[in-house]
Amino acid sequence: MMKFFGSKNDPPAPADPAEPTGLFARMKQAVSRTRESLSSKIETIAALTRTVDEQALEHLEEALLTSDLGVQTTSAILEALRDRALRKSIEGGKELRDLLKAQIQAILEAPQREIPTPADPPKVTFLVGVNGTGKTTTSGKLAAWSRAQNHSVLLCAADTFRAAAIEQLEVWATRSGVEMIKTKHGGDPAAVLYDAISAAKARGIDDLYVDTAGRLHTKAGLMDELDKMRRTAARLIPGAPHEVLLVMDATTGQNGLQQARLFTQSAGVTGIVLTKLDGTAKGGIAVAIAKEMNLPVRFVGVGEKMSDLLEFSPEAFVDSLLG
């Protein structure tokens, strides 16, 4: 059943030298559309009044909603700013921007938690979500990210419902220079997971990434299959899966937030990978996820290249958005 591709000794693909270097520079580029939209509106608010008043806060509310922070998150931010304005006036755009940055960063940091590390490897991470969000691509990019941390990596092609998913993951395994285990199209996902975990344990692999089938909460059979995989992992490695990352398309905005709610209930999601962040002016969805779901954004996808997956930093995100 098991087949291997690539070699863990192959070097990861080099980054494009034309790309900006450093987390802040790359994050700033990724949120450029959201930043341009939000910053221009804040500048307009600041130009209207020297002291931020209720009318200015109403304009800010519109700006935050347009950036897809959502009603609940926007209301919480506005309530805190109004409370501050009652106690001490907010003087001009710079102070408003600084207070807004502090509010958003606090929201993003609240759900951040220490990433579990098993006593004995491998660390098992499931990638879940609906088709089209970039799960398979993200699996490959995470493999490359782990390689850059000097971790040994194994990929598991547990999306056996789509032959194209297995083939796509093969390509990413080769590009990432890591090994991969697969079975035939239509095979048992739990069985290939069993083989992958067994191989990872035998080889002393640090990180095992499991690409699962795209599914909706309404697909009971697929959700049952995912539950079976979770039980298989826990039986072989206590505490596994150690992370369940929901891959979300940032361009879907609030619709993606509804997906997060449903998958958290059904699949035990522990964190979010937000893809296509560079393609939307609604990057505020990252803040809504943290506030409404109490889930940390773990990574953001900012392009198609191997290196276009960034570990999420609340500070870098906020500085890029409002700096």
N, C-alpha and C positions, 0 to 999 in steps of 0.2 A: 504493500500500500504506500509506503513512504518513498519519496523521491527528493533528492537534494539538488540545489542549484547554487552556484557561486561558491565563494570561499571566504571564510571570515578573515583570512590573511590578506585579501586584496584591499588596497587602500580605497577609502571613500572617494567619490568623484569630487574634484576640486571645485570651489565656488567660482562663479563668473567674476573675473577681475573688474569688470565694469560695474558690478553691483556695489551699492553703498555698504560700508562696513560698520559694525557696531550696532548694538541692539536699538539704541535710541534713533539712529539714522534710518534704520530699516523700518522701525515701528512708525516713525514720522511719515515715511513714504507710504506705508500701508494705510494709514488713516487720513491721508491727504484730502480725500473727498469729503469725509465727515468734518475734518478740521476747517476746511474752507467754508463750508456751509455754516457751521456753528460759530466760528470766530467772527465771520462777517456780521452775523446777527447780534453778537455780543457787542461788537464795535458800534453798531447802529444804536443799540440800547444806551451805550455809554455816551454817545454823541447827543442823545435826546435830553439828558439830564445830568447834572453834577452829583446829585444825591439820588441814590436808587430808591424809587418809591413803588407803590403798588402797581402803577401802570407799567413801569419798567419790568417788574417781576412777572406781569402777565405776558409781556413780550418774550421774556426769557422762557416762560412755560411753553410757549408756542415753539421756540427754537429747540428746546429739549425734546418735545414730542416729535418734531420733524426729524430729529436725529435718532428716533426709535428707542428712547429710553423707556417709553411706556408710561401709562397713566399713573400706576402705583409708585414707580420709582421717581417720576417727575414730581408727584405730589409730596413725597417725603423730602425731596431736596428743597422744594419751594417752602414747605413748612419750616424747615430749619433756617432758611434764609430770612423768612418773615420774622421768626423769633429773634434772630440776630438784629434785624432792622428795628424791632421794637425796643430792644435793650440798648442798642448803639447804632447810629445811622451807618449805612454803607455808602462810602464816599467814592463815587465814580467807577469806571469800568475796570480799573486794575484791581481794586479791592474786591469787586464782584467776581472777577475771574479767579482771584486767589481763593476766595471762599468756596466758589464752585469746584475748583480743583480739589480742595481739601475734602469736600463732601463726596465727590465721586471716588476719590482714592480710598476713602474710608469704606465705602460700599464695596468696592472691588476687593479690598483686603479682608473684609469680614469673613468670607467663606474659605479663604486660603487655609490649607492645613498641610501638615507634614505628609509627604508621600510615603506610604507604607513600603518597607523593605523587608522581605522575608528573611528569616534566619538562614535558610539554605536556598540557593537559587534553584529554579529561575523565578524571577518576578513575572507574573502572568498578567497581561493587559488585553482586555477585550475591546475591540472597536465595533460600536453599534450605531445604528441610524437607518434612515430611509435611503433608498437608492438615489444616486445622483448628487449626494452631498460631498463625495470624495473620500469615502472610507478606505478603499483599496489604495488610492494614491497616498493618503495619510499614513497608512500602515508602512508603506515603503519609505516615506520621509522620516517616520519615527525610527525605523531601522537605521537610517543614515545618521539621525541625531544621536542615537545610542552609540553607534560606532565612534562618533566624534567624542563621546564621553569615555572612550576606551572600554566599552562594554562589548562582550560577545552577544550575538543576536541570532534568533531563529524566528522565521515567519511561518505562520500556519494559515493555509488557505482553507478556511472553514466555510466560505461562501461557495457551497457545492451546487447551489441552485442555478448559478449562471456560469457557464463555461468561460465566458469572456472575463469574469472576475479572476478565475484561476490563471488564465493566460496573462492578464494584466499584472497580477502579483508576481508572476515569474519574471516579467520584465523588470519590475522594481527590485526584486531580489538580486538579480544580476547587476543592476545599476548600483545598488547599495553594497554589493560585495558580501552578501550574507546568504546563509542556507535557508532552504524553504522545504516544508513538507506539505504534500497535497494528496488528494485521492481523485478518483475519476469523477466526472460530472454526474451529479445525482447521488453521490455517495453519502454516507452518514457523517454529518459534521462532528458529532460527539466522538465518533471512532477516529477521525483524523486528528482531533484535538488530543485524544488519548495517546496516539502515536507521537504527536509533537511534544507533549509534556514528557513522555518517557524518554524521547531522544534528548530533550533539553536537560533533563536530570542526568542522564548518562554522560553527556558531553560537558557538563558544568557550565551550561549557557546562562548568562546573566539575565537577559531580557527575552521573553517570548511574547510576540505580538500576534493576536488572533483576529484575522479579518473575517467578520461574520456576515451572513446574508442580510441584504437590505430588507427591512420589514416595517410594517405599520402596526400600531397597537391592535388594530382590528383583525390582523392575521393571526388567529389563535394558534394555528399549527406552527407557525414560525416562532411565535413567542414561547410556546411549549418547548420547541427545539432549543431555544436559547437557554431556557431554564434547565434543560437536560445537560447542556454544555457546562453550565455553572456548577451543577452537581458533580459532573465528571471531574472538573478542575479541582473542586474542593476535596474530592475523595483522594486525589493523587498528591495534592499539595495543600496542607492546612492553610486556610485563609485565602486561597485562590478563588476567583480572580482578584488580584490585589488592586487593580484599577479597572473600571468600566468607563471608557471614554465615549461620550456621545458626539459624533461628528455632525456639526450643523453648518448649513450654508448661511453665511451672514446676510446675504441678499434677501433671504426670506423674512427677515425681521421678526415681527411678532408672531407670525405663523410658526417660525422655528421655536419660539418660546413655548407654544402649545405642544410641539413635539417633545421638548425637554420635559414637560410635566408628565406626559404619558410614558415616556421611556424611563423616567425616574421611578415611577410607580411599578413598571413591569420588569425592568432590567437592572435596577439597583445602580443607576448611573452615579459615578463619583466625581466626574469632571467633564469639561466641555473642550472640544477642539473646534474652533470657529474658523471655517474655511472661507476663502474668497473675500476676506476683509478689505482687500485693496480694490474691490470692484463695487463698493457701495458707499453711499453717503449716510448710511444708517448704522454706523459702527457703535452707536449707543446701545445696541442690543446686548453688548458685552456687560454693560452696567445693569441692564434689566435682568439678565440671567443671574447675576450675583445677588441682586436685591430680592427678586421674587422667588428664585429657586434655591437660594443659599448654596449654589454650586460654583466652584472655582473654574474660571477659564484657565486651562492648563497650557494650551498651545493655540497659535493663530496661524492660518495659512495665508500667505501673501503673494502667491504666484505659483507657477508650474514647475520651477526648477527643484532639483533635489534639496537645495539649501533653503527653499522658501517655506520653511516651517520654523516659527520662532517660539521659544518658551515664553509664556506670557508673564509680563511684569506690570503690576498695577501702576507703579510709579512711572515707568517708561511710557505706558499707554496714556496716562493722564497728561504727562508733560508733552507728549506728542500731539495730543488732542487740543490742549489749551495753553501750551507753552508759548 
